[in-house]
Amino acid sequence: MPIYTYECKSCGQKFDLLINVGAGKEEMKCTKCNSKDIKKIFAPFNTGPGNDSSSGPSCPTGTCNLG
């Protein structure tokens, strides 16, 4: 089941919802004010600290000694 980030148009609360594949829109409401006037917003994927491949040493050949 995917998780989507939403923003309430009534109170401005941002929250995540775990959405069932067959879920109807009637189940989607703000976690703060219970308004159904919400919109899906873009939330970048976060892999957590230390998982950014653009930082730290690189080894293009795959034979580098990282120890």
Secondary structure, DSSP 8 states (H G I E B T S, - for coil): --EEEEEETTT--EEEEE--TT--GGG---TTT--S-EEEE-------TT--TTSS---TTS-----
